[in-house]
Amino acid sequence: MKLKFMPLFSWTVLITVFMMLYAFPSLLAGALILFADRNLGTQYFSLPQGGFLLWANIFWFFGHPEVYIVLFPAIGLVGDILPTFTRRPLYGAKYIVMSIAAAAVISFIVWGHHMFVTGVNPLVTKIFTVSTVAVSLPFDVMTIAMIESFVKAKIKLKTPALFAIGSIALFIIGGITGVFLASVALDHDLRGGYWVVAHFHYVMVGGSAMGLIGGLYYWYPKVTGHMFNERIGKTHFALSFIGFNLLYFPMFFVSDMPRRIFTYDVTAWAPWNELATLGAFIFGGAQLLLFLNLRRSLKTGAVAGSNPWNGHTLEWSVPSPPPAYDFEQIPRITDDGTVRFSGPSSAHIPNGYSHTTMSHLSQWPLLIAAAAFVFLIGAVFTIIIALVGVALGVYALYGYGREKFVAEEEPGAESWPFNNVPKLKLGVWVFLGSEVIFFSVLLGAYLFVRTNVGTTWPQVDSVFNIDRGFLNTIILLTSSLTAVLGLSFAKAGSKNGLLASLITTLALGAGFLINKGLEWSELFSSGFTFNPASTNLKVPATTYFITTGAHGIHVFAGLVMIVYLISKTLKGHYLKDESATIEHFGLYWHFVDIVWIFLFPLFYLL
């Protein structure tokens, strides 16, 4: 399938995943710093001189892209629902895709509009005003294109279509009211009041949740093989739409009412709040109809068939519910978008798999997520629970790594724009991009507190020993050289040379950690700890231990990788044509070394 024929929902999920890869590392770094402040006694966000601003910058760098991470899949759903029920192609589909991509990029440079009232530099507020207005323009294109799709359309107002249309209408209100907040002057008046609450929910509940509910109705017959009750579905939409507007529209009229208060002026605000409360009960109660409808239809609903909506995308060409392997015959999409099936039945089921046992039906991702949840709970409450999460995570990752997975490469498949880059190498580069964000936040936090806090920084070589730092720099640079030599030996087919290079890299990496551990021990012995006796050393200790500690964890992870590579090399792997794995490891190891190249001068020489 060419990219130009890919469904809009697939496009939005793809773009959403990329946004998650580069937005969530900021949240991870912020959570790490917050954990250290709470549990280790460090001092980042508790600094009286701007600690709250540091948190605001880190959180909102994640927080604003997160709004679109939630919103984009709903836009994709609406974009797939409309052509089905208007019986005409989505107007300007390629421009919608381009607009979504543009909005995704711009979303990373608008976080400052959440901090207009915090006293930041006026020049900064002007820059973020421009970027905020700029990010609204792609959404104008999306909205206008979707409205144009109704021109000369033969609309079938089924339940999914109603929720899609409702989503567009509510999103328009949310978007227009959000543009007001791009003005610094208006934001000073509206910030912290119920105008922001109304705007946010018109976008996130009206635009996103309504679209997602429409998608649930749209694909319910495909997922279950049964049709839902259309009358109940339409009643659900009507009550949801009325209840939602009764709930949130009155909030625009109490824009001067502060958030997070439980007593207020009865004469001015009470009527609007009473109306919103009524809307809340209607909107919330309406969702019971959704669960009632889906539950009832699962047992008694009419058989859906493969394509009850006459849908235009590929999922409607397989039975309902779809088999685990999706297609018995691989569909071919011609240059004009026509779908053709070729080959005998079951010809393209991957070798070694039956209709009922397919490689992508895995429980390990769920277990990994559960392990992360347990670990984070333990990080807040007790180390014992955190260790249970770590053990569960190691077990899940080990099981996931050993699982057989089949992904057949289709001849003539779309490979632009990375057609000359192997998939694994591309994956490593994408991962390292997210690592760049993570360490950029940590280093940015260091620079923020060093330049904005009135703390006298220790004199060069008075606390951080230059000799030790220089020795560690030489060790890591040498380990990068041995990693490069290892790749050369692998390509040449020299097993002994590859083993020697990996073992030397392992020894150098271990030497780095040992030297760093000795340095930490000396610092702790001298009173330079997370809570040093001298108040002036509080901030330097905070930034040093957290930043170098995060780097040390990455070095340790690299050593674990090397041990694995050595064990596989002993069995004859990674030679000549199999040398790509050594190259991929080398990319990670060089990145870790580059991070240290930044840490050494920042802490030891400045």
C-alpha positions in Angstrom: 0.0 0.0 0.0 1.4 3.4 -0.9 1.4 6.0 1.8 -1.1 8.1 -0.1 -3.7 5.3 0.3 -3.1 4.7 4.0 -6.2 5.3 6.1 -6.2 8.5 8.1 -6.5 6.6 11.4 -3.3 4.7 10.6 -1.5 8.0 9.8 -2.6 9.6 13.1 -1.6 6.6 15.1 1.9 6.6 13.4 2.4 10.3 14.1 1.0 9.9 17.6 3.6 7.1 18.4 6.4 9.4 17.2 5.1 12.2 19.4 5.1 9.8 22.4 8.7 8.7 21.7 9.9 12.3 22.0 7.4 13.8 24.5 7.4 11.1 27.2 11.2 11.2 27.9 10.7 14.7 29.3 8.0 13.4 31.7 10.4 10.5 32.6 13.2 12.9 33.4 10.8 15.1 35.4 9.5 12.1 37.3 13.1 11.1 38.1 13.9 14.5 39.4 10.7 14.7 41.4 11.4 11.2 42.9 14.9 12.4 43.9 13.5 15.6 45.5 11.0 13.6 47.4 12.9 10.5 48.4 16.6 11.4 48.3 16.5 15.0 49.5 17.8 16.7 46.4 16.7 20.2 45.6 15.5 20.9 42.1 11.8 21.8 42.2 11.9 23.0 45.9 14.3 25.8 45.1 12.8 29.1 46.3 14.4 30.9 43.3 12.5 29.4 40.4 12.1 25.7 41.2 8.4 25.9 40.2 9.4 27.4 36.8 11.8 24.4 36.2 8.9 22.0 36.9 6.6 24.0 34.7 9.0 23.9 31.8 9.7 20.2 32.1 6.1 19.2 32.6 4.6 21.4 29.9 7.2 20.3 27.3 5.6 17.0 27.7 2.1 18.2 28.6 1.2 20.2 25.4 2.2 17.5 22.9 0.3 15.1 25.2 -2.9 17.0 24.3 -2.4 16.1 20.6 -1.3 12.6 21.5 -4.8 12.1 22.9 -6.5 14.1 20.2 -4.9 12.8 17.0 -6.3 9.2 17.0 -9.8 10.7 17.4 -9.2 12.9 14.4 -8.1 9.8 12.4 -11.2 8.0 13.4 -13.4 10.8 12.3 -11.5 11.0 9.0 -12.2 7.3 8.4 -15.8 7.5 9.4 -16.8 10.4 7.3 -16.0 8.9 3.8 -18.0 5.8 4.8 -21.2 7.7 5.7 -20.9 10.5 3.2 -20.2 8.1 0.3 -17.4 10.3 -1.0 -13.6 10.5 -0.5 -12.3 12.6 2.4 -11.7 16.1 1.0 -8.0 17.1 0.9 -6.9 13.9 2.7 -3.2 14.5 1.9 -3.4 18.0 3.2 -5.0 16.8 6.4 -2.0 14.3 6.8 0.5 17.1 6.2 -1.4 19.4 8.7 -1.3 16.7 11.4 2.4 16.2 10.9 3.0 20.0 11.0 0.9 20.3 14.2 2.9 17.5 15.8 6.1 19.3 15.2 4.9 22.7 16.2 3.3 21.2 19.4 6.8 20.8 20.8 7.5 24.6 20.7 4.3 26.0 22.3 4.7 24.8 25.9 5.5 28.3 27.2 1.9 29.6 26.7 1.0 27.7 29.8 3.4 30.0 31.8 2.4 33.5 30.6 1.5 34.6 34.1 4.6 33.2 35.8 6.7 36.3 35.2 8.8 34.9 32.4 10.7 37.3 30.0 8.2 39.3 27.8 10.2 38.4 24.7 9.7 34.7 25.5 5.9 35.2 25.8 5.9 36.9 22.4 7.7 33.9 20.8 5.2 31.5 22.4 2.3 33.6 21.3 3.4 33.3 17.6 4.0 29.5 17.9 0.6 29.1 19.6 -1.2 30.9 16.8 0.9 28.9 14.3 -0.2 25.6 15.8 -3.8 26.5 15.3 -3.4 26.9 11.5 -3.0 23.1 10.7 -6.2 22.5 12.7 -8.0 25.1 10.5 -7.0 23.0 7.5 -8.2 19.8 9.0 -11.5 21.2 10.1 -12.3 23.0 6.8 -11.3 19.9 4.8 -13.7 17.7 6.9 -16.5 20.2 6.5 -15.9 20.3 2.8 -16.4 16.5 2.7 -20.1 17.1 3.3 -20.5 19.1 0.1 -22.7 17.1 -2.3 -22.5 14.1 0.1 -25.2 11.5 0.5 -25.0 11.4 4.3 -26.2 8.3 6.2 -26.8 9.5 9.8 -26.0 6.3 11.6 -24.6 6.4 15.1 -20.9 6.5 14.2 -21.6 9.4 11.8 -23.5 11.4 14.4 -20.6 11.1 16.9 -18.1 12.1 14.2 -20.2 15.2 13.2 -20.6 16.0 16.9 -16.9 15.7 17.4 -16.2 18.2 14.6 -18.7 20.7 15.9 -17.5 20.6 19.5 -13.8 20.7 18.4 -14.5 23.9 16.5 -15.8 25.6 19.7 -12.9 24.3 21.7 -10.4 25.5 19.1 -11.8 28.9 18.6 -11.9 29.6 22.4 -8.4 28.3 22.7 -7.0 31.0 20.3 -8.1 33.6 22.8 -5.6 32.2 25.2 -2.7 32.8 22.8 -3.0 36.5 23.7 -0.8 37.4 26.7 -3.2 40.1 27.7 -6.3 37.9 27.5 -4.5 35.0 29.1 -3.7 37.2 32.2 -7.5 37.7 32.6 -8.7 34.2 31.7 -5.9 32.0 33.1 -6.9 30.0 36.2 -10.6 30.5 35.5 -13.4 28.4 34.0 -12.8 29.7 30.5 -9.8 27.4 30.4 -11.7 24.5 31.8 -14.4 24.9 29.1 -11.9 25.3 26.3 -9.9 22.3 27.4 -12.9 20.0 27.7 -14.4 21.1 24.4 -11.2 19.9 22.8 -10.4 16.8 24.9 -13.9 15.5 25.6 -15.9 17.1 22.8 -13.4 16.7 20.1 -11.5 13.6 21.3 -13.8 11.5 23.4 -16.8 12.0 21.1 -14.7 10.9 18.1 -13.4 7.9 20.0 -16.9 6.8 21.0 -17.8 7.2 17.3 -14.9 4.9 16.4 -16.1 2.4 19.0 -19.5 2.2 17.4 -18.0 2.1 14.0 -15.8 -0.9 14.7 -18.0 -2.7 17.2 -19.6 -4.9 14.4 -16.1 -5.7 13.1 -14.7 -6.6 16.5 -17.7 -8.7 17.7 -19.5 -9.8 14.6 -22.8 -8.3 15.9 -24.7 -5.1 15.2 -25.6 -2.8 18.1 -29.0 -1.3 18.6 -29.2 1.8 16.4 -32.0 3.5 18.3 -30.2 3.2 21.6 -27.0 4.5 19.9 -28.8 7.6 18.6 -30.4 8.2 22.0 -26.9 7.9 23.5 -25.6 10.6 21.1 -28.5 13.0 21.6 -28.2 12.9 25.4 -24.4 13.0 25.3 -24.4 16.1 23.0 -27.0 17.9 25.0 -25.5 17.0 28.3 -22.0 17.9 27.3 -23.0 21.4 26.1 -25.1 22.0 29.2 -22.1 20.9 31.3 -19.3 23.0 29.7 -20.8 25.9 27.7 -22.0 27.7 30.9 -18.4 27.7 32.1 -17.6 30.3 29.4 -20.0 32.7 31.3 -18.2 32.2 34.6 -14.7 32.9 33.2 -13.9 35.0 36.2 -14.6 32.1 38.6 -11.3 30.7 39.9 -10.7 26.9 39.7 -10.3 24.7 42.8 -12.7 26.6 45.1 -15.8 25.0 46.8 -17.5 28.2 48.0 -18.4 31.2 45.7 -20.7 34.1 45.1 -24.1 32.5 44.9 -25.9 35.3 43.1 -23.3 35.6 40.2 -22.1 32.1 39.6 -24.7 29.7 41.1 -27.2 29.6 38.2 -24.4 28.7 35.7 -23.0 26.1 38.0 -26.4 24.6 38.6 -26.9 24.3 34.8 -23.5 22.7 34.5 -24.3 20.2 37.3 -27.5 19.2 35.5 -25.5 18.7 32.2 -23.0 16.6 34.1 -25.6 14.2 35.3 -27.1 14.0 31.8 -23.8 13.5 30.1 -22.5 11.0 32.6 -25.8 9.1 32.7 -25.8 8.9 28.9 -22.7 6.8 29.0 -24.6 4.0 30.8 -26.5 3.6 27.5 -23.3 2.9 25.7 -22.3 0.0 28.0 -25.9 -1.2 28.0 -26.1 -1.2 24.2 -22.8 -2.9 23.7 -23.4 -5.5 26.3 -26.9 -6.3 25.1 -25.8 -6.4 21.4 -23.0 -8.8 22.2 -25.6 -11.4 23.0 -28.7 -10.5 21.0 -27.4 -8.2 18.2 -27.9 -9.1 14.6 -25.1 -10.7 12.7 -23.0 -7.9 11.2 -21.4 -9.6 8.2 -18.0 -8.6 6.9 -19.0 -5.0 5.8 -22.2 -3.7 7.4 -21.3 0.0 6.6 -20.0 -0.5 3.1 -16.7 0.7 4.5 -13.9 1.7 2.2 -10.8 0.5 4.2 -9.2 -2.9 4.3 -10.6 -4.2 7.6 -14.0 -4.5 6.0 -12.7 -7.1 3.5 -12.2 -9.7 6.2 -14.8 -11.6 8.3 -16.3 -10.2 11.5 -14.8 -10.7 13.9 -11.5 -10.9 12.0 -9.2 -14.0 12.3 -5.9 -13.7 14.1 -4.0 -13.7 10.9 -6.1 -11.0 9.2 -5.8 -11.9 5.5 -5.7 -15.4 4.0 -4.7 -13.7 0.8 -2.5 -10.6 0.9 -4.4 -7.6 -0.6 -2.7 -5.7 -3.3 -3.4 -2.0 -3.7 -2.8 -0.8 -7.3 -1.6 2.7 -8.2 -5.2 3.9 -8.6 -6.2 2.6 -5.1 -8.1 -0.5 -6.3 -7.8 -3.4 -3.9 -7.1 -6.8 -5.5 -6.6 -10.2 -3.9 -4.3 -12.8 -5.5 -3.1 -16.3 -4.6 -4.8 -19.4 -3.2 -6.6 -19.4 0.1 -4.2 -19.5 3.1 -1.2 -19.0 0.8 0.1 -16.1 2.9 -0.3 -17.4 6.4 3.3 -17.3 7.8 5.1 -20.7 7.9 4.8 -22.6 11.1 1.5 -21.0 12.2 -2.1 -22.1 12.0 -5.2 -20.1 11.8 -5.5 -20.1 15.6 -1.9 -19.6 16.7 -0.3 -16.4 15.4 2.9 -14.7 16.4 1.5 -11.3 17.3 -0.9 -12.6 20.0 1.5 -11.9 22.9 0.9 -11.4 26.7 4.4 -10.0 27.3 3.7 -6.3 26.6 0.9 -6.4 29.1 3.2 -7.9 31.7 5.9 -5.3 31.0 3.3 -2.6 31.5 2.2 -4.2 34.8 5.8 -4.4 35.9 6.3 -0.7 35.2 3.2 0.1 37.2 4.4 -2.0 40.2 7.8 -0.4 40.0 6.4 3.2 40.1 4.1 2.3 43.0 7.1 1.1 44.8 9.1 4.2 43.9 6.6 6.2 45.8 6.0 4.0 48.8 8.6 1.3 49.5 11.7 -0.1 47.9 10.5 -3.7 48.3 7.6 -3.1 45.9 9.9 -1.4 43.5 12.2 -4.4 43.5 9.3 -6.7 42.8 8.5 -4.5 39.8 12.1 -4.7 38.6 12.1 -8.5 38.9 8.8 -8.8 37.1 10.1 -6.4 34.4 13.3 -8.4 33.8 11.2 -11.6 33.5 8.8 -10.1 31.1 11.6 -8.6 28.9 13.4 -11.9 28.9 10.2 -13.7 27.8 9.4 -11.1 25.2 13.0 -11.3 23.8 12.7 -15.1 23.4 9.3 -15.0 21.7 9.1 -16.0 18.0 7.8 -13.2 15.9 7.1 -13.3 12.2 6.8 -10.1 10.0 6.9 -11.0 6.4 8.3 -8.4 4.0 5.9 -7.9 1.1 7.4 -7.3 -2.3 6.8 -3.8 -3.6 5.9 -2.5 -0.2 6.2 1.2 0.5 9.7 2.0 2.0 10.0 5.7 1.5 11.7 7.7 3.0 14.0 5.2 4.7 14.3 2.7 2.0 18.1 2.6 2.3 18.1 2.2 6.1 17.8 -1.2 7.7 14.8 -1.4 10.0 16.8 -2.3 13.1 19.2 0.6 12.5 16.3 2.9 12.0 14.8 1.7 15.3 18.1 2.3 17.2 18.3 5.9 15.8 14.7 6.6 16.8 15.4 5.3 20.3 18.5 7.4 20.6 16.5 10.4 19.6 14.3 9.9 22.6 17.4 9.4 24.7 18.6 12.8 23.5 15.4 14.4 24.8 15.8 12.6 28.2 19.4 13.8 28.7 18.6 17.3 27.3 16.1 17.7 30.1 18.5 16.6 32.7 21.3 18.9 31.4 18.8 21.7 30.9 17.7 21.3 34.5 21.4 21.5 35.6 22.0 24.7 33.6 18.7 26.2 34.8 19.5 25.8 38.5 23.2 26.8 38.0 22.4 30.0 36.2 19.2 31.0 38.1 20.0 30.1 41.6 22.1 32.4 43.8 24.3 29.6 45.0 28.1 29.9 44.7 29.3 27.0 42.6 32.4 25.1 43.9 35.7 26.2 42.6 37.2 24.0 39.8 38.9 20.9 41.2 37.8 21.7 44.7 35.0 19.1 44.9 34.9 17.3 41.5 38.4 15.9 41.0 39.5 16.7 37.5 42.0 13.8 37.3 39.2 11.3 38.0 36.9 13.0 35.5 39.7 13.1 32.8 40.5 9.4 33.5 36.9 8.4 33.0 36.8 10.4 29.8 39.9 8.6 28.4 38.4 5.2 29.5 35.1 5.8 27.6 36.7 7.3 24.5 39.0 4.2 24.4 35.9 1.9 24.8 34.3 3.6 21.8 37.5 2.8 19.8 37.4 -0.9 20.9 33.7 -1.0 19.9 34.6 0.2 16.4 37.4 -2.4 16.2 34.8 -5.0 17.2 32.6 -4.1 14.3 35.7 -4.3 11.9 36.6 -7.7 13.2 32.9 -8.9 12.9 32.8 -7.7 9.2 36.1 -9.5 8.6 34.7 -12.7 10.1 37.3 -12.8 12.9 35.6 -14.4 15.9 38.7 -14.1 18.2 39.1 -10.4 17.2 35.4 -9.7 17.9 35.6 -11.5 21.3 38.7 -9.6 22.3 37.2 -6.3 21.3 33.9 -7.0 23.2 35.8 -8.2 26.3 38.0 -5.1 26.2 35.0 -2.8 25.9 33.4 -4.6 28.8 36.5 -4.2 30.9 36.8 -0.5 30.1 33.1 0.1 30.8 33.4 -1.7 34.1 36.5 0.3 34.9 34.5 3.5 34.3 31.8 2.4 36.7 34.4 1.3 39.3 36.2 4.7 39.0 32.9 6.5 39.3 31.9 4.4 42.3 35.2 5.3 44.0 34.6 9.0 43.3 31.1 8.8 44.7 32.5 7.1 47.8 35.1 9.8 48.3 32.5 12.5 47.9 30.2 10.9 50.4 33.1 10.5 52.9 33.9 14.2 52.6 30.3 15.2 53.4 29.3 15.9 49.8 26.0 13.9 49.7 22.4 14.4 48.7 22.1 16.4 51.9 25.5 18.1 52.5 26.2 19.9 55.7 26.9 23.1 53.7 23.8 24.7 52.2 25.9 26.1 49.4 26.7 22.5 48.2 23.0 21.4 48.1 22.3 22.4 44.5 25.7 21.2 43.1 25.3 17.8 44.8 21.7 17.6 43.6 22.6 18.1 39.9 25.8 16.0 40.0 24.5 12.8 41.6 21.2 12.7 39.5 22.8 13.5 36.2 25.9 11.3 36.5 23.8 8.6 38.1 21.4 8.5 35.2 24.4 8.3 32.9 25.9 5.5 35.0 22.7 3.5 34.6 23.0 3.7 30.9 26.6 2.5 31.1 25.5 -0.5 33.2 22.8 -1.3 30.6 25.5 -1.2 27.9 27.6 -3.7 29.9 24.6 -6.1 30.2 24.3 -5.8 26.4 28.0 -6.7 26.0 27.7 -9.8 28.2 24.8 -10.9 25.9 26.8 -10.2 22.8 29.8 -12.1 24.1 27.7 -15.2 24.9 26.2 -15.1 21.3 29.6 -14.6 19.7 31.0 -17.7 21.5 28.3 -19.6 19.5 29.5 -18.2 16.2 27.1 -15.3 15.7 27.6 -11.7 14.5 30.3 -12.5 11.9 30.4 -11.1 8.4 26.8 -10.7 7.2 25.5 -10.9 10.8 27.6 -8.0 11.9 24.7 -5.5 11.9 23.9 -6.2 15.6 27.4 -5.1 16.6 26.9 -1.9 14.7 23.6 -1.3 16.4 25.2 -1.8 19.9 28.0 0.5 18.9 25.5 3.3 18.1 24.2 3.0 21.7 27.6 2.8 23.2 28.9 5.9 21.3 25.8 7.8 22.4 26.6 7.0 26.1 30.2 8.2 25.5 29.0 11.4 23.9 26.8 12.2 26.9 29.9 11.9 29.1 31.7 14.3 26.8 29.1 16.9 27.8 29.1 16.0 31.5 32.9 16.2 32.0 33.4 19.9 31.2 30.1 21.0 32.7 30.9 19.5 36.1 34.7 19.3 36.2 36.0 22.2 34.2 33.5 25.0 34.6 
